[in-house]
Amino acid sequence: MKLREWNARLHGLVVFRSLLDDPVVAKLLDLTDRMEAGAPGYGPVCDAVAQFEAALFEHTTNWGSYLSAAVLEAETVCVRQAASGTLAPALQTALDSELAFLQALCGLTLDELLAAAGSATGQAQELAFLPRWETSSIDLPAAYAQRMSEVGKKGYGMFAKHHVFTVENGQLVPVKYPDPQRLSELPGYEKEREKVIANTKALLAGMPANNVLLYGDAGTGKSSAVKAIANEFAPEGLRLVEVKKNQLYQIPDLMDKLAANPLKFILFIDDLSFTANDDNFAALKAILEGSVGGRAKNIAVYATSNRRHLIKETLTDRTGDDIHEADTRQELMSLSARFGLTVTFQRPEKARFENILAELAKQHGIDMPMDQLLVKAEAFAIRAGGRSPRVAKQFIEQCEAGVQK
């Protein structure tokens, strides 16, 4: 393949147009542009090669593996249509053509690129000092077909690279370093978590799943349970979107977009509570009840709260001048009822606290007689305001750091 053809095929990508925004692919395109333009001397080409390699080597020394991964993870019109069960013949033809080109591109070496430019002898000698990137052969059409068949678990675009997201200005933003909490690291409350896990499995299976309210005392592991479940089931196609209370009005539009995605989503609202005149109250009701088209089957809301009824009330609220005060109070209390599943996390009694301590001590390798550990932990809990899994973990971490002896 001649240099002009390489360059034209890169510029002419349609299905995989988003690859041109990839920082490494963009450097390769700049390199072929400079070579195609016939820049005088070796300096501009040498500079472009060095920039491409520097960008590539930040990730890997193998160009073929980098490009194939980018292709398989790219969000394209084809993968979106295929996920919904249809793919136009014209798009299928374009997809096949571009995959064949990209497979050939995975094997491109610097020497082949110089040869394609028609200047193998001169530039190859002048640029001999530059490192050569590695390549790998891959049956890209077959790999892409396999990825398309697994799109409901592996996703595409940013959903293939990340499994936890936040919301900024109504758009999803990936969390590059999410909390690595695992279920195996959370001793105690297994029965409570099992209800949430069962509901999550129903969501992943495409069965009816409830919105979930995890409520109870502070530090009992409500938020940790949701994060650990998201980590546990990410390989099965689960993605977590953390939403702040003041962002709730932005969520209906976001849910409409996620409804067409083959993955399953948990909208996670942490530490949820409202005042009686909070505008976000109505926004959450709309999210829980769904739009006029019904609630999306691939989305569930998981919220944590220290309050069972979510609305902060005062005695003054009950002595106001509302003529239909009973109806108003019923409306406020009905919000929690819109969560189909409510799971209670109560402050642990002594026996459960001791079991949590013993398991955490084993996980962290704490070598201390159990009776001594329990006495110190109880004293620590009293100073911390009471027993809880959070307090137990803080105590064990201090033991591990040598603060508690």
Salt bridges, closest charged atoms under 4 A:
ASP30 OD2 - ARG34 NE 3.33
ASP33 OD1 - HIS11 NE2 2.84
GLU36 OE2 - ARG4 NE 3.00
ASP47 OD2 - ARG34 NH1 3.35
GLU75 OE2 - ARG80 NH1 3.19
ASP111 OD1 - ARG132 NH2 2.84
GLU150 OE1 - LYS154 NZ 3.11
GLU190 OE2 - ARG193 NH2 3.91
GLU192 OE2 - ARG352 NH2 3.56
GLU232 OE1 - ARG182 NH2 3.50
GLU236 OE1 - LYS153 NZ 3.71
ASP278 OD2 - LYS245 NZ 3.13
GLU289 OE2 - ARG338 NE 2.49
GLU313 OE1 - ARG318 NH2 3.42
GLU313 OE2 - ARG329 NE 3.97
GLU325 OE2 - ARG329 NH2 1.42
GLU331 OE2 - LYS285 NZ 3.51
GLU359 OE1 - LYS362 NZ 3.96
GLU378 OE2 - ARG387 NE 2.99
GLU400 OE1 - HIS364 ND1 2.85
